[in-house]
Amino acid sequence: MKNQKKGLLSLADLWALAVGQVIGAGVITTIGPAMGLTGPSVWLAYFAAIILGLIINLPIMVFSSITKFSGGDYSVISGLGGERQGVVVKIGKGAYRLVCVNAGKKP
């Protein structure tokens, strides 16, 4: 740590931030509603969410680590699969986020 430049984060710092965000934003705040929906099988619901999250995000992580793109998911997908696939994925992710945000609201 002595040789580290001021204002730069180490790998351990980044991991600590990531774990803190996941636990604070996801796990702790959703245990009550998850228990209400699934009961004693809440561990199975969390396990399924972890597996699905890995399946969804693994290709982006792999492609982002082996290629150099100047943008986010859209740049990676449209660069590798074409502009049409990039648009389809972006629309799908936008719709997914809309559903997640509005899931708790009654019409």
Secondary structure, 3 states (H helix, E strand, C coil): CCCCCCCCCCHHHHHHHHHHHHHHHHHHHHHHHHHHHHHHHHHHHHHHHHHHHHHHHHHHHHHHHHCCCCCCHHHHHHHHHCHHHHHHHHHHHHHHHHHHHHCCCCC
